[in-house]
Amino acid sequence: MNIFKNKVAVVTGAGSGIGKAIAEGCVKRGMKTVLADINKETLKRIEKTLQKNGGDVIAVVTDVTKQSQVKRLANKTIQTFKGVDLLINNAGILGPIDPIWMCNPKEIAKVIETNCMGAIYGLREFIPLMQKQNRPCTIVNTASSAGFCVDPYMTGYISSKHALVALTEVLYLDLKDLNSKIDVSLFCPGLVEAHIGDQFLKKKTKLVGIKKFIENFRTAKKMPATKAAEMLFQGLEARQFYIFTHFEEEKEFFKKRMKNILSRLNPSSN
């Protein structure tokens, strides 16, 4: 049974990587799909491709760090499709790869604005619309396995993803306490083929630790974005809250961190 057919989906960060694959998955399942991304040229190209493939799709250029633009996205969705059933707050950036005292504070702020405030603006603008509809809806926040463990040199990204994990857990509890018809899922991809990782490969540094980190990333096997998107839809069909793409490989990292916390040991990286 296709539970998605003829429903309305909004996907932020739909211009590349996982976001693009999710949008393609929405169209594949017969959803009316709103594509949002900051990159106008890429977004328009994807819109045309999906429309040629029979998708009922519109593109709305959106900078999720601007609440006014997220509001415009929500308004355009309602004007075009008269409702919204699935919101996927997927837009995210990697940010600087350096010890925190060597990072530009403005770059750190940009990561937090995109990865956290972008999702918050999405929730603020779309939840009231979903509540008015008074029908089952779903919100997905894309965090990362980085929201459950730590590595050196990625302060902005890892901090923002930890915050997004907690934000989404609280959101779930808020909506449950209010007996809302809005369901919530937390999507946590591991290493997936996506342009967000290009920043790793371009990084120039004299720090041996970062060089090793980059080389490990370069040689690591990465999951195709289309497979990760399929796992998301499978998780939504099963009404899972935590949806991981690499759970079996990563659960030992999660256990290690919890052991450190419960045993009051010092932090350790993956």
Residue pairs with C-beta under 8 A, 6 or more apart in sequence:
2 29
2 30
3 237
4 26
4 29
4 30
4 31
4 86
4 233
5 29
5 30
5 31
6 30
6 31
6 32
7 31
7 32
7 85
7 86
8 31
8 32
8 33
8 34
8 77
8 81
8 82
8 83
8 84
8 85
8 86
9 23
9 26
9 31
9 32
9 33
9 34
9 84
9 85
9 86
9 87
9 88
10 33
10 34
10 36
10 73
10 74
10 77
10 84
10 86
10 87
10 88
10 126
11 19
11 22
11 23
11 26
11 33
11 34
11 35
11 36
11 88
11 90
12 19
12 36
12 37
12 62
12 64
12 73
12 88
12 89
12 90
12 91
12 118
12 122
13 19
13 36
13 37
13 64
13 90
13 91
13 92
13 142
14 20
14 22
14 23
14 35
14 36
14 37
14 43
14 46
14 59
14 90
15 35
15 37
15 38
15 39
15 42
15 43
15 46
16 37
16 39
16 42
16 194
16 195
17 192
17 193
17 194
17 195
17 196
17 225
18 90
18 142
18 189
18 192
18 194
18 225
18 228
18 229
19 37
19 88
19 90
19 91
19 142
20 46
20 225
21 224
21 225
21 226
21 228
21 229
22 88
22 90
22 229
22 232
23 33
23 35
23 46
23 50
23 57
24 50
24 226
24 229
25 226
25 229
25 230
25 232
25 233
26 33
26 86
27 33
27 50
27 53
27 54
27 55
27 56
27 57
29 233
31 56
31 85
31 86
32 56
32 57
32 81
33 50
33 55
33 56
33 57
33 58
34 57
34 58
34 59
34 60
34 73
34 76
34 77
34 80
34 81
35 43
35 46
35 47
35 50
35 57
35 58
35 59
35 60
36 43
36 59
36 60
36 61
36 62
36 64
36 73
36 91
37 43
37 59
37 61
37 62
37 91
38 61
38 62
38 63
38 64
38 91
40 61
43 59
43 61
44 59
46 59
47 57
47 58
47 59
50 57
51 57
58 76
58 80
60 72
60 73
60 76
60 77
62 69
62 70
62 72
62 73
63 69
64 70
64 89
64 91
64 114
64 117
64 118
64 119
64 121
64 122
65 110
65 113
65 114
65 117
65 118
65 121
66 121
67 121
67 124
67 125
70 118
70 121
70 122
70 124
70 125
71 121
71 125
73 125
74 84
74 125
74 126
74 129
77 84
78 84
78 129
83 129
83 133
84 126
84 129
84 130
84 133
84 137
85 135
85 136
85 137
85 138
86 137
86 138
86 139
86 140
86 236
87 122
87 126
87 130
87 137
87 138
87 139
87 140
88 139
88 140
88 142
88 187
89 118
89 119
89 122
89 123
89 139
89 140
89 141
89 142
90 140
90 142
90 187
91 114
91 115
91 118
92 114
92 115
92 118
92 142
92 144
92 160
92 196
93 110
93 111
93 114
93 115
93 157
93 196
94 111
94 154
94 157
94 196
94 197
94 199
94 200
95 103
95 107
95 108
95 110
95 111
95 154
95 156
95 157
95 160
96 103
96 104
96 107
96 108
96 111
96 155
96 156
97 153
97 154
97 199
97 200
97 203
97 205
97 210
97 213
97 214
98 153
98 205
98 207
98 210
99 152
99 153
99 155
100 108
100 155
103 155
103 156
107 156
108 155
108 156
111 156
111 157
111 160
112 156
112 159
112 160
112 163
114 160
115 157
115 160
115 161
115 163
115 164
116 160
116 163
116 164
116 167
119 141
119 164
119 167
119 168
120 167
123 139
123 171
126 139
127 139
127 182
130 137
130 139
130 181
130 182
131 180
131 182
134 181
135 181
136 181
136 182
136 183
137 181
137 182
137 183
138 182
138 183
138 184
138 185
138 236
139 171
139 182
139 183
139 184
139 185
140 184
140 185
140 186
140 187
140 232
140 236
141 164
141 167
141 168
141 171
141 184
141 185
141 186
141 187
142 187
142 188
142 189
143 161
143 164
143 165
143 168
143 186
143 187
143 188
144 157
144 161
144 188
144 189
144 190
145 188
145 189
145 190
145 244
145 245
145 246
145 250
145 253
146 154
146 157
146 158
146 161
146 162
147 158
147 161
147 162
147 164
147 165
147 188
148 162
148 165
148 188
148 250
148 253
148 254
148 257
149 250
149 253
149 254
149 256
149 257
149 270
150 158
150 257
150 267
150 269
150 270
151 158
151 213
151 269
151 270
152 209
152 213
152 269
153 207
153 209
153 210
153 213
165 186
165 188
168 184
168 186
169 186
171 184
172 184
172 241
175 182
175 183
175 184
183 239
184 241
185 235
185 236
185 240
185 241
185 242
185 243
186 241
186 242
186 243
187 232
187 235
187 243
188 242
188 243
188 244
188 245
189 223
189 228
189 244
189 245
189 246
190 223
190 244
190 245
190 246
190 249
190 250
191 217
191 220
191 221
191 222
191 223
191 246
192 222
192 223
192 224
192 225
192 228
192 245
193 222
193 223
193 224
193 225
194 225
197 217
197 222
200 213
200 214
200 217
200 218
201 214
201 217
201 218
203 210
203 214
205 211
205 214
223 245
223 246
227 245
228 245
231 243
231 245
232 243
235 243
236 243
244 250
253 270
256 268
256 270
257 267
257 268
259 265
260 266
260 267
260 268
